[in-house]
Amino acid sequence: MSIQEKQTLVRMYQPGDEYGIIKLFEVIFGRLITLKEWDWKYKGQGNEKVYSSVLIDEKSGIVGHYGGIPFKMTFLGREIRGLSICDAMIHPKFRGIKNLRALASIVPAEAVRDGIPLGYGFPNENTLLLPAEKLGLYEKIEEVLAAGKEPSFHNDIDRYVWKFFSLSFDDPRIDALWSSCVKQMKLSVIRDRRYLAWRYQQHPFFSYELWGLRNRFGNKLKGLAVLRREDEKMMVVDFLYAKHSLPALFKKIENYAFTVKIKAINLWFPPFLQDSFDKLGFEVKSAGITIPRTTYKDTLRKDEIKGNFFYTMGDADFL
């Protein structure tokens, strides 16, 4: 699929476009990404199709890009696919309503034709969210919440009842934990072993730690956390918890952070978990990140997403 206007062409990705996309990324975001990182993001997880559109100028080459990463997801107990929108960018010389509309329109249309009923993202103020929203291409769902605190040491009964331990990405208990969590996850990326290994263990740029939670007198996995350290700060990039185990999981994360002399813990979470993190003593505020949905016909509605979507920092492609 393509759209031709004057000297520019908008079309879906074709092999070889990644070289121009990488060059444009450095111009817009100031960071050089490698071909390995691009392949990991767009062709990882066994993806056979790249859901990206490009804006091509006959003299300058690729001057715009709108990307999407397909994920296996669960929605009200059934498996669906969703498309996480990322790397939306247009060279300043080519920014305009026509180019933006063309770039941001054909990827959702392609996804719906392929049976993907959800397009979403995690944009900040440096993205194309506002003009795309004005054009009716996006609809804002909710603001992402951030929680932070200086870790303290919890010397209560949970310290003795629960065990927090380093977890292997190929541990089969991860899949069992996910299966136990599906009923409480109304809408979520499927966080099984395959996903966690791709997203964190195989990441070509960042390094992460995977930790598990189990009862001290049992072997069943009751929670997990993906952590990333930056100097004296620790991000809880991802987490998963069996019913009623969230408080114990975060107490154990705090104890670990306190022990290794971390000064601050930070994470993102959806609004329906705010009460839980208030009770844990976290300071909660807006993360400065918004979740929109693509408004193409035959996609999930706002009322089906709002209040149901479980997401973490790990659902954004830049952390």
N, C-alpha and C positions, 0 to 999 in steps of 0.2 A: 504494500500500500504506500502511496506517495502523494504529495500535494505540491504542485508547481506554481510558483508565483515570481514573475519577472526573472531576476538572475539567481534566485535561490530555489532550492528544492528541499522539501521535507519528506523523509521516507523512513521506513523501519530499518533497523541495523542490518548491515551486510558484512560478511567476514572481511577483515582488514580495517574496518572503521575504528577499531580500538586505538590505533596509532594516533588518529586525529583527535579522538575523544580524550586521550591522555594528555596531549598537548594543550587542549582547551581547558582541561581541569587545572593544570598548573597556572594558566593565565588567570582563571576566575578565582580559585581557592588558594593559590600560592604554595601548593604542595605537589611535588612530583610523585605520581603513583606508577608503579611498575606494571609490566604486562602480567606478571605473576599475580599481583594483587587484583588486577582487573579480571583476569580469568577466574580467580578464586571467588570473586563477588558474583559475576554474571553467569559463569559456566559451572560453578560448583554445585554440590548437591545432586549431581547427575542431570542438571538442566540441559535439555537438548535444543532449547530455543532461547534466544536473547530478546528480552522485551525492552528494547530501547528504540527511540527515534532520534534522528539526527537532522540538523539544519545545515545544508551545504551551499556555500557560495562558490560560484564557478571560478573565482580567482583565489579566494582564501582557503578553500576547503571546508572542513567541518567547523562551523561557528556556533552551533547550538546542539544541546543534547538533553534528553529526558529519559531517564532510566527507570527500570522496574525489576525487582528481584522476586521471583515466584517462591512461595512457601506452602508447604502442607500445613493446614490449619484445622482446628475443630470449631464447629459452630452449632450450638445446641445439640451436641451429641453426634453430629455427623461430620465426616471429613470433607473439607472443601479446599480450594486453593485460593490464596490471596496474593496480591502484588504490592510489595512495598516500594513506593516511589522514592527515588534518590537521584543524586547527581543532576538535578535540574539546573541548567545553566545556558546562557546566551551571551555571546561576546557583546560588549557594550555598543559597538558600532552597528549591531544588527538587532538590537532590542526594539520591540514594537508589538502592538496588539496582534497583527496578522501572524507574525512568526511565532509568538507565544501560543496563540490559539491552535495553530497547526501542529506545533511540537507536542502540546499537552493533550491533544485530542485523539491522535491515532493509536497511541499505546493502550489506553483503556478500552478503546473499541476492539483492538486486536485481542486483548485479554478476555473480554466478554465472549467473543467468538470462539475462544478456546476453552470456554467453560470456567473462567475465573471470575467470580461474582463480587470481588472486593478489591478495591484499590485504595491504599492509605499511605500516609507518610508521617514523618516527624520533622517538619520544617521549622526553621528559626527565621529571624528577621532578615537574614542574608539570602533567602531563597526567593522563588517566584510565587510564593503563596498569595500575597495580597492582590497582584494583578490577575492571577488565575482565579481567585475567589470572586473578584469583580466581574469576570467574564462568565461566571457560573460554571466553571470547570471543576471547582472544589467547593465543598461545604464543610465548615468547621464543625468538629464533633465535640471536643473538650480540650481543656488545657491539661498538660501533663504536670503532675505534682512532684516536687523534689523534697527529700528529707535529709537532714544532716544533724550530726551531733559529735561531740567529743566523747570517745568511748570511755566507759567506766567498767569496772570488774564486778560481775554479778556472782556473789558468793551465796546463792540461795539453793533451794532444793533442785532446781533445773541443772545446776552445775554437776550434780551427782547422778541425776536420773538419765541425762543425755550425754552422748559421746559425739564430739565433732572431730572429723578425721579427714585426711587427704584422700581424695577419691580419684580413681582412674576413669578416664573418659570411655573406656570400653567395659565398665562394670555393668553387668546385666541388671543389677538392681535399679539402675536409672530408668529402664523401660518399665519395670514393675511400678516404680514410683509414679511415672507419668500416667500409667493406666489407672492408678488409684486416684489421680487428680482430675481426670477427664470430666467427671460429673460436676465438679465445682468450677470448671473452666468453661464458661458459656461461649467465649470467643477468644482464641489464643493460637499462636504458632505452636505446632506440636513439638514439645521439648523432649524428644527422645534422644537416645545415644547418638544416632546418626546426625541429628541437627546440632547437638552440643559439640561433637567432634569437629564438624565442619566450621561452625561459627567461632569456636574458641581455640581448640587445639591446633587447627590447621591455619589459623589466621596468619597471614604473611607479614604483618606489621606490628601487632601488639602481642603481649604475653599475658596469660591469665592463669589463675589458680582455681582448681575445682575442689570443693570441700563438701563432705556429706554429713548428715545428721542421722543418728540411729539411737534407739534406746540402749542404754549401757548393758542391759541384760538380754538384748535381742540383736538380730542381724538385719532385720528389714530396714530399708532406707526410708526415712520419714521426711527428709528435706535435703536440699542441696543449694549451694551458693557458688557463683562464679565471681571471683574477686580480681581486681586489678589495682596494683599499688603504683602510686606516683609520689616519690619522696616520702613525706610523712602523712600523705592522704591515702585513703583506701576507698575505691568505688565498688559497691555491690552491683556489678554489671547485670547479673541475672540471678534469679532465685526461683525455687519451686518448693512447695510445702504440702504435706498431707494435712488433712483437716485437723485443726487445733494445734498444729506444731509450729506455726509462724512465730509466736513469742519466744519459744525455746531456741529456734534457729537464729533469731537476731540477737538474743542474749549470748549465744555461743560465738557469733561473729564478733560481737563487741569484746568478749573476753580474749579472743584471739588477737584482735586489733590492739587491745590494751597491752597484751603481753609482748607484741613486737614493736611497741612504742609508736603506734599510729596516732596522730593528733586529731584526725577528723574522718568520719565515715559519711559517705554520700551515696544516694540512690534515687531512682525515679520509680514512680508507681502510679496506678490509675486512682481516680478519686474515691472509688468504692472501698479502698483500703485505708483511707485517711484515719479513721477511728483507731485502727490497729496500731498505726505508727504514732499517733498522739499518745496512746497508752504506754508505748515503749519509750516515751520521753524524747522523741525526735522533734526537731523544729521543722515544720512543714510550710512550704511556700511554693509559688509557681516556679517551674523549671525554665520558663521562658521558651518552652516548646509547645507547639499545638499539634493536635491530630486532626487532619482533614480527611475526608473521603472524596474519591473521584465521583462525579455525579452522572456518569454515563448511564444510560438506561439499562435496566436489568441487573443493577448492582444492589448490594445490601443498603437499606435505608439508614438514615441517621438514628432513628429510634431503635433499630436492631443492633446498633453498634454501641451507642452511648450507654455507659454504665455496665456494659457486659465485657468489654475488651480488657483482657489481662496483658499488660506489657511492662517491660523493664528497659533499662538503659541499653541492653543488648539487642532490643528490637530496632534501634537506630543504627545505621550503617557506619557512623563516624566515631563510635566509642568502643 
